[in-house]
Amino acid sequence: GISMVHCPLFHSHLENLQLISQRSIPHQVTLSYGMLDDKMNSIKVKGSFSEEEDPSRFRTVHCLLYPLTSWCP
């Protein structure tokens, strides 16, 4: 078999996603979100959508990466 390889660009909801810096987001392979210790665990990223509008932060990340998308403010 093949051993698992640690990749610092792969992120799971089982880690503290708030430690990922906003400037590193374009370089990440995967991002996730979910509950951790009974709290929402998602990346901290500033953008056009509030955390209430976008609890997963995926719309916010999408608009940072693809700002010309029609539904991005």
N, C-alpha and C positions, 0 to 999 in steps of 0.2 A: 504494500500500500504506500500511499504518499502521505507524508506528514503535513499537518496544517501549517500554514504560513501566516504570521501576524502581518496585517496590512493596516497602517495608521490612517488610511483613507476610507476604510469601511467602518460605518458606525451603526450601532444597534440601540434600541430603546433601553437596553439593559445597562448602558453606561450613562454618565452624566453628560448629556448633550449640550448643556449650557457652557461647557468648557471649550467648545469649538468656536474659534474666533470668526467674526463675520468676513474678514478679508481672506480666510482660508476656504470659504465655502465653494468658490468656483473650482477648486482643486480636488474636492472630495469625490469619491467614487459612489458612495451611498450615504444617505441620511435616513433617519427614522424618527419616530415619535411614539409616545405611549405613556403609560403610567409607571412611575418609579417611586416607591415609598409613599404611595397614596397621593402623589402630586403629578401634574402634567409635566412630562419630560420632553422638551423640544428645544431646538436651538434658539439662542437669543439673537435675533436679527432685526435691525431697524429697516422699515420700509413703509409703503403706502397703506398696508393693512394692519389693523390693530390685532392684538392677541385674541380678542373676542371674535373678530371677523375671521381670523385665520389661526385657529389654535394649533394646527400642525406646523404652521409657518411655511408650508409648501407653496402656497400662492405667492407669498412674499419672496421666497427664494427664486421661484420661476420668473418673477418680474425683475429681479436683480440680474438674472442671467439673460433674459429675453425681454428687455424693456419695450420693444416695439409690438408685443402681443396686444391684440385689440382690447382685451379686457384689463390690461394693466393701466393703472392711473398715471 
